[in-house]
Amino acid sequence: MRPRFIIAAFGLALALVMPAVSSAATLQFTNPNCSDFQVSSSSNGVVTLNCVLITAPVCTLTAATPNPVINSALNLTAACTGNTSGYTYTWSGGSTAKCTTSTCTDTQSAAGPVTYTVFATGAGSQGPPATATVTWVSQASAPPSGCTLAANPNALPAGGGSVFLTATCSGGGAPTQYSWTGGGIPALTVGNVQNPSITSTTTFTVTPSNSAGSGNTASATVTIAGSGGGGPPPGGQSFCANYQNVIFLDVPWGGVADTRSAGSNFLPNGVLVAKFTVPSTWSNAQGSVGKLQVAEFGDPPTYRQASLSSAACDFRGVANGQYDQYFRDITGQQPYPLQWAFGNTAVAEFTVTGNTLFRPQLQAGRTYYYNVRNWNPYGNGGSGSTSCGGSSCNAIISINTP
């Protein structure tokens, strides 16, 4: 029987009738547009050759870090489509011309931006260029410090909307990148501004860093009307406009934070706002009690006035007069703080699960503020006075979880 060959390429089929053969034979087909032929046959001796068209490789180029430190090694990796086993690579940018594989390492001695480019060639077909730009930086003297995160606006109407997040640091070395969480925003950026859109109350965090290490983590909560549970709407920073020299601290749940590490001194007339969030998965035994505590840190002991609230800088509910009178509402339904505390070591107790006599019940997943002033209500004959006798009265905040 004479076998028939059908060559299918570019949508066309060609049937060839070959002379009969009585012994094994080799038949070779070549096509510069095909990288291979796929062969199929049937019982009637029809053989079909399908051309596998050559497709130029398409690559992406990734740098290990967007801000490598000068005189260190930067790893670059090209990830390409197709069967990469036979690819060749052509690099440019920096000192990469020597590289011939899908990975390359570069080192620069001067700070500044460098753009790297790689071409991959497979089966004689060169793909489009893939590029990556990094900015080489000098070794920073110290990690960033005193970092804060501002949200504008910090409250949105029902349905949500767009918000601008801006990270700033007041001390240490300048940040070169920012690590973010919350609201589906990019996890790592070289810029300090994000502009997400949200539909529910969201807490964002940012950790600025540079070649010397990571700075402190700052956070900001944007509230949406109608979301976030009962109680008064969180005030965010709305009361802070009434005070001077406000310091914001982000205190980890079960951790500590101090004003000096934040890069700011706690001034005599200042306000310290310690912000913390109860983990959304937190639960504990009925009646377990947690404690918020403020104490001196590197300065003399100082009498403090402190409030636990769902709003920053919340010192509402004070009836001024001899020795003052303080109103609180542990249910969170009235325009007062949840709890007050006083003393050289001002301690506010709370619970997260269940009712505990005279203590507020915090809600898992919500953000709260421990607001502290250098104020002694018993000073000046009972009319109250500033309690900080020095140029600063730095403090440390700690959270003992229930």
CORJOBEL-V741269 format. One record per residue. RES is the residue in three letters. SS is DSSP state (a for helix, b for strand, c for the rest). BURIAL is # if it has 16 or more other C-alpha atoms within 10 Angstrom, else .. Layout:
BEGIN
RES|SS|BURIAL  RES|SS|BURIAL
END
This chain:
BEGIN
MET|c|.  ARG|c|.  PRO|c|.  ARG|b|#  PHE|b|#  ILE|b|#  ILE|b|#  ALA|b|#  ALA|b|#  PHE|c|.  GLY|c|.  LEU|b|.  ALA|b|.  LEU|b|.  ALA|b|.  LEU|b|.  VAL|b|.  MET|c|.  PRO|c|.  ALA|c|.  VAL|c|.  SER|c|.  SER|c|.  ALA|c|.  ALA|c|.  THR|c|.  LEU|c|.  GLN|c|.  PHE|c|.  THR|c|.  ASN|c|.  PRO|c|.  ASN|c|#  CYS|b|#  SER|b|.  ASP|b|#  PHE|b|#  GLN|b|.  VAL|b|.  SER|b|.  SER|b|.  SER|c|.  SER|c|.  ASN|c|.  GLY|c|.  VAL|b|.  VAL|b|#  THR|b|#  LEU|b|#  ASN|b|#  CYS|b|#  VAL|b|.  LEU|b|.  ILE|c|#  THR|c|#  ALA|c|#  PRO|c|#  VAL|c|#  CYS|b|#  THR|b|#  LEU|b|#  THR|b|#  ALA|b|#  ALA|c|.  THR|c|.  PRO|c|#  ASN|c|#  PRO|c|#  VAL|b|#  ILE|c|#  ASN|c|#  SER|c|.  ALA|c|.  LEU|b|#  ASN|b|.  LEU|b|#  THR|b|#  ALA|b|#  ALA|b|#  CYS|b|#  THR|c|.  GLY|c|.  ASN|c|.  THR|a|.  SER|a|.  GLY|a|.  TYR|c|#  THR|b|#  TYR|b|#  THR|b|#  TRP|b|#  SER|b|.  GLY|c|.  GLY|c|.  SER|c|.  THR|a|#  ALA|a|.  LYS|a|.  CYS|c|#  THR|c|.  THR|c|.  SER|c|#  THR|b|#  CYS|b|#  THR|b|#  ASP|b|#  THR|c|#  GLN|c|#  SER|c|.  ALA|c|.  ALA|c|#  GLY|b|.  PRO|b|.  VAL|b|.  THR|b|.  TYR|b|#  THR|b|#  VAL|b|#  PHE|b|#  ALA|b|#  THR|b|#  GLY|b|#  ALA|c|#  GLY|c|.  SER|b|.  GLN|b|#  GLY|c|#  PRO|c|.  PRO|c|#  ALA|b|#  THR|b|#  ALA|b|#  THR|b|#  VAL|b|#  THR|b|#  TRP|b|#  VAL|b|#  SER|c|#  GLN|c|.  ALA|c|#  SER|c|.  ALA|c|#  PRO|c|#  PRO|b|#  SER|b|#  GLY|b|#  CYS|b|#  THR|b|#  LEU|b|#  ALA|b|#  ALA|b|#  ASN|b|.  PRO|c|.  ASN|c|#  ALA|b|#  LEU|b|#  PRO|c|.  ALA|c|.  GLY|c|.  GLY|c|#  GLY|b|.  SER|b|.  VAL|c|#  PHE|b|.  LEU|b|#  THR|b|#  ALA|b|#  THR|b|#  CYS|b|#  SER|b|.  GLY|b|#  GLY|b|#  GLY|c|#  ALA|c|#  PRO|c|#  THR|c|#  GLN|b|#  TYR|b|#  SER|b|#  TRP|b|#  THR|b|.  GLY|c|#  GLY|c|#  GLY|c|.  ILE|c|.  PRO|c|.  ALA|c|.  LEU|b|.  THR|b|#  VAL|c|.  GLY|c|.  ASN|c|#  VAL|b|#  GLN|b|#  ASN|c|.  PRO|c|.  SER|b|.  ILE|b|#  THR|c|#  SER|c|#  THR|c|#  THR|b|#  THR|b|#  PHE|b|#  THR|b|#  VAL|b|#  THR|b|#  PRO|b|#  SER|b|#  ASN|b|#  SER|c|#  ALA|c|#  GLY|b|.  SER|b|#  GLY|b|#  ASN|b|#  THR|b|#  ALA|b|#  SER|b|#  ALA|b|#  THR|b|#  VAL|b|#  THR|b|#  ILE|b|#  ALA|c|#  GLY|c|.  SER|c|#  GLY|c|#  GLY|c|.  GLY|c|.  GLY|c|.  PRO|c|.  PRO|c|#  PRO|c|#  GLY|c|#  GLY|b|#  GLN|c|#  SER|c|.  PHE|c|.  CYS|a|#  ALA|a|.  ASN|a|.  TYR|c|.  GLN|c|.  ASN|c|.  VAL|b|#  ILE|b|#  PHE|b|#  LEU|b|#  ASP|b|#  VAL|c|#  PRO|c|#  TRP|c|.  GLY|c|.  GLY|c|.  VAL|b|#  ALA|b|#  ASP|b|#  THR|c|#  ARG|c|#  SER|c|#  ALA|c|#  GLY|c|#  SER|c|#  ASN|c|#  PHE|c|#  LEU|c|#  PRO|c|#  ASN|c|#  GLY|c|#  VAL|b|#  LEU|b|#  VAL|b|#  ALA|b|#  LYS|b|#  PHE|b|#  THR|b|#  VAL|c|#  PRO|c|.  SER|c|.  THR|c|.  TRP|c|.  SER|c|#  ASN|c|.  ALA|c|.  GLN|c|.  GLY|c|#  SER|c|#  VAL|c|#  GLY|b|#  LYS|b|#  LEU|b|#  GLN|b|#  VAL|b|#  ALA|b|#  GLU|b|#  PHE|c|#  GLY|c|.  ASP|c|.  PRO|c|#  PRO|c|#  THR|c|#  TYR|c|#  ARG|b|#  GLN|b|#  ALA|b|#  SER|b|#  LEU|b|#  SER|b|#  SER|c|#  ALA|b|#  ALA|c|#  CYS|c|#  ASP|c|#  PHE|c|#  ARG|c|.  GLY|c|#  VAL|b|.  ALA|b|.  ASN|c|.  GLY|c|.  GLN|c|.  TYR|c|#  ASP|c|.  GLN|b|.  TYR|b|.  PHE|c|#  ARG|c|#  ASP|c|#  ILE|c|#  THR|c|#  GLY|c|#  GLN|c|.  GLN|c|.  PRO|c|#  TYR|c|#  PRO|c|#  LEU|c|#  GLN|b|#  TRP|b|#  ALA|b|#  PHE|b|#  GLY|b|#  ASN|c|#  THR|c|#  ALA|b|#  VAL|b|#  ALA|b|#  GLU|b|#  PHE|b|#  THR|b|#  VAL|c|#  THR|c|#  GLY|c|.  ASN|c|.  THR|b|#  LEU|c|.  PHE|c|.  ARG|b|#  PRO|b|#  GLN|b|#  LEU|c|#  GLN|c|#  ALA|c|.  GLY|c|.  ARG|c|#  THR|b|#  TYR|b|#  TYR|b|#  TYR|b|#  ASN|b|#  VAL|b|#  ARG|b|#  ASN|c|#  TRP|b|#  ASN|b|#  PRO|c|#  TYR|c|.  GLY|a|.  ASN|a|.  GLY|a|.  GLY|a|.  SER|c|.  GLY|c|#  SER|b|.  THR|b|#  SER|c|#  CYS|c|#  GLY|c|.  GLY|c|.  SER|c|.  SER|c|#  CYS|c|#  ASN|c|#  ALA|b|#  ILE|b|#  ILE|b|#  SER|b|#  ILE|b|#  ASN|b|.  THR|c|#  PRO|c|#
END
